[in-house]
Amino acid sequence: MSVRNNGDFRERIRQNFTRQAAMETIGAELTRVEHGMVEIELPFDVKLTQQHGILHAGIISAALDSACGFAAYSVIEADASILTIEFKVNLMSPGRGERFLFRGEITKPGSNIIVADGRGYAIGDGPAKLIASMTGTMMVVRGREGITG
């Protein structure tokens, strides 16, 4: 994976994450930032569950989308931004755990379109359990008013 002049992508991703009110609302934390990969963790909170007491699919999707989107930030130039234009989520197992880990990784970097894959894990007693996967398509945005970062 080639590295464009993307400056200090780790700091830029951290700053953008702190500006993302949705992640703050659900209590998510940015826990790992590497070139082509980002991890977000989330503690269990009953306020984020659906009627059966498991993590809501919308929360899982939002966290996976953010992990993949921020991973895309690590492979673009410093003056560009990212918008998700499509994603598909497969829910594989109920979201039961004390914590959740969402990892986004770049599958195909590009100058205009980036494809990323995400995995969501429930963490509790025993090994981490895969609960969801996502494939997302991100658009690189340059020079558009109101979309920077």
C-alpha positions in Angstrom: 0.0 0.0 0.0 1.6 3.3 -1.1 1.7 6.2 1.3 0.7 9.6 -0.2 1.8 12.8 1.5 -0.7 12.3 4.3 1.2 14.2 7.0 0.6 13.0 10.5 -2.4 10.8 9.7 -2.5 9.5 13.3 -3.1 12.9 14.8 -5.5 13.9 12.1 -7.6 10.7 12.7 -7.6 11.4 16.5 -8.7 15.0 15.9 -11.5 13.9 13.5 -12.6 11.2 15.9 -13.0 13.7 18.8 -15.2 15.8 16.5 -17.5 12.9 15.6 -20.4 13.4 18.0 -22.0 10.0 17.1 -19.0 8.1 18.5 -19.0 10.2 21.6 -22.7 9.6 22.1 -22.3 5.9 22.1 -19.2 5.9 24.3 -16.8 4.7 21.7 -13.0 5.1 22.1 -10.3 5.2 19.4 -7.8 2.6 20.6 -5.5 1.9 17.7 -4.4 3.8 14.6 -2.0 2.3 12.1 -1.4 2.8 8.4 -4.4 1.1 6.7 -6.0 0.0 10.0 -8.1 1.6 12.8 -9.7 0.0 15.9 -12.5 1.5 17.9 -13.7 0.0 21.2 -17.1 0.3 22.9 -18.1 -0.7 26.4 -21.5 -2.5 26.8 -24.3 -0.1 27.7 -27.9 -1.2 28.0 -28.9 2.1 26.3 -27.3 0.7 23.1 -29.3 -2.5 23.0 -32.4 -3.7 21.1 -35.4 -5.4 22.6 -33.5 -8.6 23.4 -30.8 -6.9 25.3 -28.1 -7.3 22.6 -26.1 -4.6 20.9 -28.3 -2.9 18.3 -27.4 -3.5 14.7 -27.4 0.2 14.1 -24.7 0.7 16.7 -22.6 -2.1 15.3 -23.0 -0.6 11.8 -22.1 2.9 12.9 -18.9 1.7 14.7 -17.8 -0.4 11.8 -18.4 2.5 9.4 -16.3 4.8 11.5 -13.5 2.2 11.9 -13.4 1.7 8.1 -13.7 5.4 7.3 -10.9 6.4 9.7 -8.7 3.6 8.3 -9.3 5.3 4.9 -8.0 8.6 6.3 -4.7 6.9 6.9 -4.1 6.4 3.2 -5.1 9.8 1.7 -3.3 13.1 1.5 -3.5 15.5 4.4 -5.8 18.0 2.6 -8.4 15.4 1.6 -11.4 13.9 3.5 -13.5 10.8 3.4 -17.2 10.1 3.0 -18.8 6.7 3.0 -20.8 6.1 -0.2 -21.9 2.4 0.4 -21.6 -0.4 2.9 -22.9 -3.9 3.6 -23.0 -5.4 7.1 -23.3 -9.1 7.9 -24.5 -9.7 11.4 -23.0 -13.1 12.4 -23.7 -13.5 16.1 -25.6 -11.7 18.8 -23.8 -8.7 20.2 -23.3 -9.9 23.8 -20.2 -9.0 25.7 -18.6 -6.6 28.2 -16.8 -4.7 25.4 -16.8 -4.6 21.7 -13.9 -4.1 19.3 -14.4 -2.8 15.7 -11.5 -3.0 13.3 -11.4 -1.3 9.9 -8.8 -2.3 7.4 -8.1 -1.0 3.9 -8.6 -3.6 1.3 -8.1 -1.5 -1.9 -6.7 2.0 -1.6 -7.4 4.3 -4.5 -7.1 8.0 -5.4 -10.8 8.5 -5.6 -12.5 5.4 -4.2 -11.2 3.3 -1.3 -12.6 -0.1 -0.2 -12.4 -1.2 3.4 -13.4 -4.3 5.3 -14.4 -4.2 9.0 -14.8 -6.8 11.7 -16.7 -6.5 14.9 -15.9 -8.6 18.0 -17.7 -9.1 21.3 -15.2 -9.4 24.2 -16.1 -11.0 27.5 -15.3 -14.3 29.2 -13.2 -16.4 26.8 -11.9 -15.5 23.4 -13.2 -12.6 21.4 -16.2 -13.6 19.2 -16.8 -12.3 15.7 -20.2 -10.7 15.6 -20.2 -8.8 12.4 -18.4 -8.0 9.2 -18.6 -5.0 6.8 -17.4 -4.1 3.4 -17.5 -0.4 2.7 -16.8 2.0 -0.1 -15.3 5.4 0.7 -15.1 8.4 -1.6 -12.0 10.7 -1.3 -13.3 14.3 -1.1 -11.1 17.2 -2.1 -11.9 20.9 -2.2 -15.5 20.7 -1.2 -16.8 23.4 1.1 -17.7 22.2 4.6 -16.0 18.9 4.2 -12.4 19.1 5.4 -10.0 17.2 7.5 
